[in-house]
Amino acid sequence: MNAHRTADIGFARLDLGREQRTGTPEVVYAAGKTPEQTVACLGALLEGGASLAWATRVDDVTATAIRERWPDARLDTDARCAFVGDLPAPVGNVLVLTAGTSDGPVAAEVEATLAASGVGCTRVDDVGVAGVHRVLAVAPELAAADAVVVVAGMDGALPSVVAGLTDRLVVAVPTSVGYGAAFEGLAALLTMLTACAPGVLVVNIDNGFGAGVAAARISKTAQR
């Protein structure tokens, strides 16, 4: 199969060979698109041979349009993701930790991304450093994981603590959770970038999708 195939649908040129080249398929970013455009993109991916067409940042109106077009579509309202087709069977295991319940929507996007990538996931919520004993309690889960994704806002300190407890790569996701001086996630981002513990990979603010893809590739490499 041609790894450089595209589908030109006028307003978008979809990369049909991305999964073959990179292991991760073309994924539709629905934010900023009309519901009709998102549906058209998903349809073009399916027509191009994708077994699973996948959209992120799906709002309620777009979710309704997707369900009208494909009644059996899988909609994850927490993750704001939509899937048309069959999710692959999971292999491996990625541990997803949140500092607090408010970080849940971004963690849900990580979890949905892992599921669509065919990677197993264990999620533990609310283990922030305000009660550091909660982090120590997940030591067995850390030892069993192929990689760890840590989702945190506020001061963003949790990834550094976790990286000091495990030999697994830690993918850190800053969230826009926090009071005014958190600057909508900038404080957490800078803390994670300057983490004292080595072995921390940092993605952009609220980028659960990017973190999920990175962790999935790590896990799949470990399985191979």
N, C-alpha and C positions, 0 to 999 in steps of 0.2 A: 504493500500500500504506500502511496506517495505521502511522505512525511511533511510535505509543504503544500498540501491542498488547502484551498480557501473556498468559502461560500460567500459570494458577493450578493447581499440582499438590499443594496442601495444605500441605506444609512449605516450599514455595518459590513465589515469583511471578517467573517468568522474563521478562526484558525482550526481547521479540521484535523490537522496532523500534530497538534500540540501534545496530545497524550502519547503518541508514538515516539516523539522526540524527547519528551521530558518526564513522562510518567504521570503527568497531571493534565487533564483535558482542559479545553477552553471552557471557562466558567463565565456566565453572564452576570455582570454587575448591574443590578436593576435600578439602583438609585440614579436619578437623573434621566431615566428612560421612561417613556409612557408604558402603560400596561400592554398596549398593542405591540410596541417595539420589543419588549421582553418576551412576549409570546412568540413573536416572529423569530427571534434569535433562538429560542429553545427548539422551535420547529425545524429550523435550518440545521441545527446540530443533530437532531434525530434523523432527518433526511440524509445527512452526511454520513450516517453510519454509527453514531454514538449510541451505546446501549443505555447510557444515563445522561440526560441533559439536566443542567444544574444552574440555579441562579441564587445569588446572595443579595442581601439588603432589599428584600422583597417586602413592600408595604401591604396593607390590607386590601387596597384596591387591586393591586397587581396580583395578589394571591387569589382573589376572586376570579380574575380573568384567566389565570392559569388553571384553576379548578374547572371553570366552564369549558375550557378547551380540552383538558385531560382530566376527567372525573376521578381517575385513580392516582392523580399526582399526590406526592407526599409533601405536606406543608408543615414546616417546623416554625411555629410562630415565635417561640423564644429565640431561636437562632436567626429568624428572618430569612430562612432559606427555603427553596422549593426544588423538588427532585421529580423528574419525569423519567420513568424507567425503573430498572432494578438496581438496588444497592448491592455492591459486591459483598461476599462473605468476608468477615473480618479475620485478620491474622495479626499476631503481635499484640502489644499493649502499650498505650501511652497513658501516663498519669496526668490528669488535668486538675490543678489546684486553683482555688480562688481565695483571695485574701478576705473577701466579704461577700455577702449575699448580693450586694449591689453590682458586683462584677459579673453576675450570672449571665446576662445577655451575651457578653463577649465570650464567656466560656462556652455557652451553648453553640456559638458559631464555630468555635474550635472543635467541639464534640461532633457537630454535624459534618464538618469538613473531614474529620477522621473517618466517620462512617461512610461518606461518599468515596473516600480514598481506599476503603477496604482495610482499615486498621482498627483494632479493638481499642476501647477507651475505658479507663476507670476514672471517675470524677469524684473529688472530695471538696466540698465547699466550706468556706468560712474558717480558714486556718491562718488568719493574719497574725502579724508579729505582735499585736497588742496582747495576745495570749500565746507566747511562743511555745508553751507546752503542747499546744494543738498541732504545731508543725512536727514536733518530735513524735507524736502519736502516729504519724503516717509513715514511719520508717519502714515497715514491711512493704507498703505499697511502693515506696521509692526503690526498694531493692528489687522488686519484681518488674519494674517498668523498663521499656526500651529507651524511652526519653520522657522528659517531664516538661509540661507546659504550665507556667505560673502566671495567673491573671490577677493583676493588682492595680489599684488606683491609690488615692491618698499619697503617702510618702513613697510608695513603690519599693519598699525594702524587702519584701518577701522573697523574690528570686535570689538575692544574695545569700539569705539565710539558707534556703533550700540547696543552693549550689555548694554550700559548705558542709552539707550532710550526705552528698551522694556523688558517685562517679559518673552518673548519667548526665548527658547534655541537658541543660535547662534552657528552654525557649521562654523568654520573658515577654509578656504582653502588658504594656501600660494601658490603663483605662482612663476615661475622662470623668472618673468618679472622684469627688473631693470638694472641699470648700474653696473659696475664692483664690487663695494663694497656690492652689494646685494647678491653676491655669489650664483647666480642662485636659489634664493628663500630661502636661509638659513637665511638671515637677517629677512625676513618676518616671517618665521617659528618661530624664537626665539622671535620676538616681540609678536606674537600671543600666544606663550606658557607663556609669562610673562605678559599677558594682565592685566591691572589694574582692569577692570570691571569683576565681576564674571559671570558665566553662559556661558563661551566660551569653546566649544569642538573643538579641533584642529586635523585635519588630515594631512597626509603627503603632501609634495610639489607636486603640480599639480594633486592631487588625487581627481578629480571631481567625479569619480565613488564612492569612499568611502564616500565622503560627501553626495552624493545623496542617498546612501543606508541608512546612519544614519538618514538623514532628513525624508526619507520615513517611516522608522520605528517609528519615533516620531509622524509623522502625522497620521499614521494608529492607533497608540495607542490612540491618541487624539480623533479620530473618534469613537473608541470603547467605 
